Amino acid sequence: MFIYCLSPLEQFEVLSLVSISSPLLNFNFTLSNIGLFTIISVILLLTLHSQGLNDLILVQSRMSLFIETIFATISTITREQMGTRNEIYIPFIYALFTFILCVNLIGNVSYTFTVATSAVVSLGISLIT
């Protein structure tokens, strides 16, 4: 099977992959490439974070140290910028940072879709923030 693109900008097109509709129930479900790669990145993040859980082990694994280092870095940057009174936002900022990082790293793979290039996703993240 040979996959090729006619234009380099084809990787930025939003395509409908699966569509299920039921006119009787007034139900329509469409999975696009934005949704697919968002689901892939969330599953990847959940898998990496579940591998980093070491509650029962005395010595931490490399994955646990990696995740703890990222969290400590984000925590330090957040405390320096927002002060110690706003520490309640650290988990949200960590989740947002890791999601955007994962989405952009997946977008660097050939023939994948970068979710962060979509205006809808950027607008949604900015409205939530």
C-alpha positions as CSV (number, residue, x, y, z in Angstrom):
1,M,0.0,0.0,0.0
2,F,1.5,3.3,-1.1
3,I,0.4,6.5,0.7
4,Y,1.1,9.8,-0.9
5,C,0.0,13.4,-0.7
6,L,-0.7,15.5,-3.8
7,S,-0.1,18.7,-1.8
8,P,1.8,19.3,1.4
9,L,-1.2,21.2,2.8
10,E,-3.4,18.0,2.7
11,Q,-2.3,17.1,6.2
12,F,-4.1,20.1,7.6
13,E,-7.5,19.2,6.1
14,V,-10.2,18.1,8.5
15,L,-11.7,14.9,7.2
16,S,-14.7,12.9,8.4
17,L,-13.6,9.4,9.1
18,V,-16.7,7.7,10.5
19,S,-20.3,9.1,10.5
20,I,-23.2,7.4,12.2
21,S,-26.6,9.1,12.0
22,S,-30.1,8.1,13.0
23,P,-32.9,10.4,11.8
24,L,-35.5,8.7,14.0
25,L,-33.5,9.4,17.2
26,N,-32.2,12.7,16.0
27,F,-28.7,11.4,16.5
28,N,-25.6,12.2,14.5
29,F,-22.0,11.1,15.5
30,T,-19.1,12.0,13.3
31,L,-15.5,11.2,14.1
32,S,-13.0,13.4,12.2
33,N,-9.2,13.3,12.2
34,I,-9.2,16.0,14.9
35,G,-11.2,13.7,17.2
36,L,-9.1,10.6,16.3
37,F,-5.8,12.2,17.0
38,T,-7.1,13.8,20.2
39,I,-8.3,10.4,21.4
40,I,-4.9,8.9,20.5
41,S,-3.0,11.7,22.4
42,V,-5.2,11.3,25.5
43,I,-4.8,7.5,25.5
44,L,-1.0,8.0,25.1
45,L,-0.9,10.5,28.0
46,L,-3.0,8.2,30.2
47,T,-0.8,5.2,29.4
48,L,2.4,7.1,30.2
49,H,1.0,8.5,33.4
50,S,-0.3,5.0,34.5
51,Q,3.2,3.6,33.8
52,G,4.7,6.3,36.0
53,L,2.6,5.4,39.1
54,N,4.9,3.8,41.7
55,D,2.8,3.9,44.9
56,L,3.9,0.5,46.1
57,I,7.5,0.6,45.1
58,L,10.3,2.2,47.2
59,V,12.6,3.0,44.2
60,Q,11.0,5.0,41.4
61,S,11.1,4.0,37.8
62,R,12.5,6.1,35.0
63,M,9.0,7.0,33.8
64,S,8.0,8.1,37.3
65,L,11.1,10.3,37.6
66,F,10.4,11.8,34.1
67,I,6.8,12.7,35.0
68,E,7.8,14.0,38.4
69,T,10.5,16.2,36.8
70,I,8.0,17.7,34.3
71,F,5.5,18.4,37.0
72,A,8.2,20.0,39.3
73,T,9.3,22.2,36.4
74,I,5.8,23.3,35.6
75,S,5.1,23.8,39.3
76,T,8.2,26.0,39.7
77,I,7.5,28.1,36.7
78,T,3.8,28.6,37.8
79,R,4.8,29.6,41.3
80,E,7.4,32.1,40.0
81,Q,4.9,33.7,37.6
82,M,1.6,33.6,39.6
83,G,2.8,33.4,43.2
84,T,2.1,30.8,45.9
85,R,-1.5,31.9,46.4
86,N,-2.5,30.5,43.0
87,E,-1.1,27.0,43.4
88,I,-4.6,25.5,42.8
89,Y,-4.0,26.1,39.0
90,I,-0.9,24.0,38.8
91,P,-2.7,20.7,37.9
92,F,-4.7,22.4,35.2
93,I,-1.6,24.1,33.7
94,Y,0.3,20.8,33.9
95,A,-2.5,18.9,32.1
96,L,-2.7,21.7,29.5
97,F,1.0,21.7,28.9
98,T,1.3,17.9,28.6
99,F,-1.7,17.8,26.2
100,I,-0.3,20.5,23.9
101,L,3.2,18.9,24.1
102,C,1.8,15.4,23.2
103,V,-0.4,16.8,20.4
104,N,2.5,18.7,18.8
105,L,4.9,15.7,19.1
106,I,2.4,13.4,17.4
107,G,2.0,16.1,14.7
108,N,5.7,15.8,13.9
109,V,5.2,12.2,12.7
110,S,4.7,12.0,8.9
111,Y,1.2,11.6,7.6
112,T,-0.4,12.5,10.9
113,F,-2.7,15.4,11.8
114,T,-1.6,18.2,14.2
115,V,-4.6,18.9,16.4
116,A,-3.1,22.2,17.6
117,T,-3.2,23.7,14.1
118,S,-7.0,23.6,14.1
119,A,-8.6,26.9,14.9
120,V,-11.5,25.2,16.6
121,V,-9.2,23.4,19.1
122,S,-7.1,26.5,19.8
123,L,-10.3,28.5,20.3
124,G,-11.7,25.8,22.6
125,I,-8.6,25.6,24.7
126,S,-8.4,29.4,25.0
127,L,-12.1,29.6,26.0
128,I,-11.6,26.9,28.7
129,T,-8.6,28.7,30.0
